[in-house]
């Protein structure tokens, strides 16, 4: 059915058979399907790569559709790069760094109006809090349990009021209660 011998030629041939001047998500998906059928899954390029090839052939691109398709498919990868291994809560110092990293990610997603990113930052912090509480219940050393519960409280406060966390934690670290429990940092 298809005359092309190379993948790039096949992409162009499919686009020409679709008989459309501009290309968006629907056309990219159709081209991917043919490439998959002819050359196999491993041969399928990203929507951006296909769009670039077609643009070079004269296609007008519906950029927003193509970008949305790419983001939908790579969403987990995009966020994983920011949030993977972010939780380091085994000491007060590392917990402070982790919360600062979470806050930077949250602020980036807020400025981009990225609701999914904001939600994932929040879920990551909640997961860290739950893991700390579970570890506090399982540990045999009271010092480790107390530290885990303290850091879980820090995460609670950050989740509730990220804007006041920095000032609050500075005061908390200098408080008599904290120093009596954990010493000075």
C-alpha positions in Angstrom: 0.0 0.0 0.0 2.8 2.4 0.8 5.6 3.1 -1.7 8.2 4.7 0.6 11.3 2.7 1.6 12.5 5.0 4.4 10.7 6.2 7.5 11.1 9.9 6.6 9.7 9.4 3.1 6.8 7.4 4.6 5.9 10.3 6.9 5.8 12.6 4.0 3.8 10.1 1.9 1.2 9.7 4.7 0.9 13.4 5.1 0.4 13.8 1.4 -2.3 11.1 1.4 -4.0 12.9 4.3 -4.4 15.8 1.9 -4.1 18.6 4.4 -2.0 21.7 4.4 -1.7 22.1 8.1 -0.8 19.5 10.7 -1.9 19.0 14.2 -2.3 16.2 16.7 -4.8 14.2 14.6 -2.4 14.1 11.6 0.6 13.3 13.8 -1.2 10.3 15.3 -2.2 9.1 11.9 1.4 9.2 10.7 2.6 7.5 13.9 0.1 4.7 13.3 1.4 4.0 9.8 5.1 4.2 10.9 4.3 1.8 13.7 2.6 -0.6 11.3 5.3 -0.5 8.7 8.6 -0.2 10.8 7.5 -1.2 14.3 7.1 0.7 17.6 10.8 1.6 18.0 10.7 3.6 14.7 8.1 6.0 15.9 9.5 9.5 16.5 8.2 12.1 18.9 5.4 14.4 17.7 8.0 17.3 17.6 10.3 15.3 15.3 7.5 14.4 12.9 6.2 18.0 12.9 9.7 19.4 12.1 10.1 17.0 9.1 6.7 17.9 7.8 7.3 21.7 8.3 10.5 21.2 6.2 8.2 19.7 3.5 6.0 22.8 3.6 3.3 21.8 6.1 1.8 24.5 8.3 1.9 23.4 11.9 -0.8 23.7 14.5 1.8 24.2 17.2 -0.4 24.2 20.2 -1.9 20.9 19.3 1.4 19.3 18.7 2.9 20.7 21.9 -0.1 19.5 23.9 0.2 16.0 22.4 3.9 15.9 23.3 3.3 17.1 26.8 0.5 14.6 27.4 2.9 11.8 26.5 5.9 13.2 28.3 4.2 14.6 31.3 5.5 12.1 33.8 9.0 12.5 32.4 8.9 16.2 32.6 7.8 16.2 36.2 9.9 13.2 37.2 13.0 15.2 36.2 12.1 17.8 38.8 10.6 15.6 41.6 12.5 12.3 41.3 14.7 11.8 44.4 13.8 15.2 45.8 12.8 13.8 49.2 15.9 13.6 51.4 14.5 13.7 54.9 17.0 11.8 57.0 18.4 14.9 58.8 17.2 18.3 59.6 19.7 19.9 57.2 18.7 17.7 54.3 15.0 18.2 55.2 15.5 22.0 55.0 17.2 21.6 51.6 14.3 19.3 50.4 11.6 21.8 51.5 13.5 24.6 49.7 13.7 22.5 46.6 10.0 21.7 46.8 9.2 25.4 47.3 11.3 26.3 44.2 9.5 23.7 42.1 6.1 24.9 43.4 6.9 28.5 42.6 8.0 27.6 39.1 4.8 25.7 38.5 2.8 28.6 40.0 4.4 31.1 37.7 3.8 28.8 34.7 0.2 28.2 35.9 0.9 24.5 35.8 -1.8 23.0 38.0 -0.5 19.4 37.4 3.0 20.4 38.5 1.6 22.2 41.6 -0.4 19.1 42.5 2.5 16.8 42.0 4.7 18.9 44.3 2.0 18.8 46.9 1.6 15.0 46.5 5.4 14.5 46.8 5.5 16.5 50.1 2.5 14.6 51.4 4.2 11.3 50.5 7.3 12.4 52.4 5.2 13.4 55.4 3.5 10.0 55.4 6.8 8.1 55.0 8.3 10.0 58.0 5.3 9.2 60.2 5.4 5.5 59.2 9.1 5.4 59.9 8.6 7.1 63.3 6.2 4.3 64.3 8.6 1.6 63.2 11.8 2.8 64.6 13.2 1.6 67.9 15.2 4.7 68.7 13.2 7.5 70.3 15.6 10.2 68.8 14.9 9.0 65.2 11.2 8.9 65.9 11.2 12.4 67.3 13.3 13.7 64.4 11.0 12.1 61.9 7.9 13.5 63.6 9.5 17.0 63.8 10.3 17.0 60.0 6.8 15.7 59.3 5.4 18.8 61.2 7.7 21.0 59.1 6.2 19.5 55.9 2.7 20.0 57.3 3.4 23.7 58.0 5.0 24.2 54.6 2.0 22.5 52.9 -0.4 24.8 54.8 1.5 28.0 54.6 4.5 27.9 52.3 4.9 31.7 52.4 5.6 31.7 56.2 7.6 28.5 56.4 11.1 30.1 56.2 10.5 32.6 59.0 8.7 30.0 61.1 11.5 27.3 60.8 14.2 29.9 61.7 12.3 30.7 64.9 11.6 27.0 65.5 15.3 26.1 65.2 16.1 28.7 67.9 13.3 27.8 70.2 14.0 26.4 73.7 11.8 23.4 72.9 13.7 22.4 69.7 17.1 22.9 71.3 16.1 20.9 74.4 14.9 18.0 72.1 17.5 18.1 69.4 20.3 20.5 70.3 21.4 23.4 68.1 21.9 23.0 64.4 
